[in-house]
Amino acid sequence: MVHLVTTLRPETAAALSLTGIGWRVGGRTVLEDIDLAVRDGELLAVIGPNGAGKTSLFNLVTGLTRSSAGRIELHGRDVTTLPAHRRVRHGLGRTFQTSSVLPGMTVAQNAELAAQAAISGPYGSLKPWSRIGARARATAAEALERTRLSADATRRAGSLSHGGKRKLELAILLAGQASRPQQILLLDEPMAGMAVEEVPELTALIREIHASGATILMVEHHMEVVLGLAERIAVLHHGALLACDVPSLITENPTVREAYLGEPL
Ligand SMILES: Nc1ncnc2c1ncn2[C@@H]1O[C@H](COP(=O)(O)OP(=O)(O)OP(=O)(O)O)[C@@H](O)[C@H]1O
């Protein structure tokens, strides 16, 4: 098993740090001995063949599942045993592979709910729609503007195109994390199912969100998008971290190329 420690520039602290992370489920090892540090403000992409463990890794980082081994830190604070909603308070937010918008509500209401839930906290969020405040409305409006959805604010979310729904997921994420000073955003295959013509706009949005200071960890199969956005790329294969480096070195890495069985990266 390759044991790989990714080094950090001394001047930048890790926003997210994984040390010796492992996950066993149903008698099998899905992830083993993962050491990975994402710098504050970095955009790091995680790639790997189907079944490599990318989504499982996201689930461990967000607290949806609990790791069997290792330690997870957010901005230097140990969150390994914290439940998902407590990790959110440390600026951690996530989108999912499949669309998670509320289709019967308007675009604005989707973003407002996320903003109000963040303001009200875990218990207030049980019925956040009962009292959407002015602050939540303003936060949601800003998130819609950033994701170029303002013109669609009064539309039913279910009537958006697939690309529109993915933009709304980003807006929901931004609205929910707006008050957190150090955002760590996990994007799980943001381009999945997108029409080719929708990819450049979403890529530009992610670039802008990153440029505004957010730390981004992104799983993505679309290599053009990964190579265009990522500062570093981590490669997962059979639950192990094969390599983590700048894009130019990853695409030349013989071990990585072998893992993809000669498929072009
Ligand atoms: N709850 C679970 N119980 C048993 N096996 C699981 C569970 N969750 C994931 N696995 C297995 O772990 C492996 C990694 O799955 P995971 O979904 O993390 O891979 P992935 O890299 O995200 O794949 P894809 O690119 O297809 O989304 C797979 O073989 C999967 O079947």
Ligand as a Chemical Component Dictionary entry (heavy atoms), coordinates in Angstrom:
data_LIG
# 
_chem_comp.id                   LIG 
_chem_comp.type                 NON-POLYMER 
_chem_comp.pdbx_formal_charge   0 
_chem_comp.three_letter_code    LIG 
# 
loop_
_chem_comp_atom.comp_id 
_chem_comp_atom.atom_id 
_chem_comp_atom.alt_atom_id 
_chem_comp_atom.type_symbol 
_chem_comp_atom.charge 
_chem_comp_atom.model_Cartn_x 
_chem_comp_atom.model_Cartn_y 
_chem_comp_atom.model_Cartn_z 
_chem_comp_atom.pdbx_ordinal 
LIG N1  N1  N 0 -22.466 1.370  2.486  1  
LIG C1  C1  C 0 -21.686 0.581  1.753  2  
LIG N2  N2  N 0 -21.635 -0.735 1.976  3  
LIG C2  C2  C 0 -20.835 -1.555 1.248  4  
LIG N3  N3  N 0 -20.051 -1.140 0.249  5  
LIG C3  C3  C 0 -20.062 0.168  -0.026 6  
LIG C4  C4  C 0 -20.865 1.104  0.694  7  
LIG N4  N4  N 0 -20.663 2.338  0.185  8  
LIG C5  C5  C 0 -19.769 2.187  -0.811 9  
LIG N5  N5  N 0 -19.414 0.888  -0.943 10 
LIG C6  C6  C 0 -18.461 0.339  -1.918 11 
LIG O1  O1  O 0 -17.271 1.075  -1.803 12 
LIG C7  C7  C 0 -16.659 1.255  -3.083 13 
LIG C8  C8  C 0 -16.426 2.729  -3.307 14 
LIG O2  O2  O 0 -17.687 3.353  -3.553 15 
LIG P1  P1  P 0 -17.807 4.907  -3.839 16 
LIG O3  O3  O 0 -19.232 5.196  -4.180 17 
LIG O4  O4  O 0 -17.195 5.672  -2.734 18 
LIG O5  O5  O 0 -16.906 5.032  -5.149 19 
LIG P2  P2  P 0 -16.751 6.250  -6.152 20 
LIG O6  O6  O 0 -15.297 6.403  -6.400 21 
LIG O7  O7  O 0 -17.479 7.429  -5.625 22 
LIG O8  O8  O 0 -17.467 5.692  -7.447 23 
LIG P3  P3  P 0 -18.272 6.474  -8.612 24 
LIG O9  O9  O 0 -17.246 7.202  -9.420 25 
LIG O10 O10 O 0 -18.901 5.362  -9.380 26 
LIG O11 O11 O 0 -19.274 7.380  -7.955 27 
LIG C9  C9  C 0 -17.614 0.622  -4.096 28 
LIG O12 O12 O 0 -17.118 -0.653 -4.422 29 
LIG C10 C10 C 0 -18.920 0.541  -3.357 30 
LIG O13 O13 O 0 -19.680 -0.553 -3.797 31 
# 
loop_
_chem_comp_bond.comp_id 
_chem_comp_bond.atom_id_1 
_chem_comp_bond.atom_id_2 
_chem_comp_bond.value_order 
_chem_comp_bond.pdbx_ordinal 
LIG N1  C1  SING 1  
LIG C1  N2  SING 2  
LIG C1  C4  DOUB 3  
LIG N2  C2  DOUB 4  
LIG C2  N3  SING 5  
LIG N3  C3  DOUB 6  
LIG C3  C4  SING 7  
LIG C3  N5  SING 8  
LIG C4  N4  SING 9  
LIG N4  C5  DOUB 10 
LIG C5  N5  SING 11 
LIG N5  C6  SING 12 
LIG C6  O1  SING 13 
LIG C6  C10 SING 14 
LIG O1  C7  SING 15 
LIG C7  C8  SING 16 
LIG C7  C9  SING 17 
LIG C8  O2  SING 18 
LIG O2  P1  SING 19 
LIG P1  O3  DOUB 20 
LIG P1  O4  SING 21 
LIG P1  O5  SING 22 
LIG O5  P2  SING 23 
LIG P2  O6  DOUB 24 
LIG P2  O7  SING 25 
LIG P2  O8  SING 26 
LIG O8  P3  SING 27 
LIG P3  O9  DOUB 28 
LIG P3  O10 SING 29 
LIG P3  O11 SING 30 
LIG C9  O12 SING 31 
LIG C9  C10 SING 32 
LIG C10 O13 SING 33 
# 
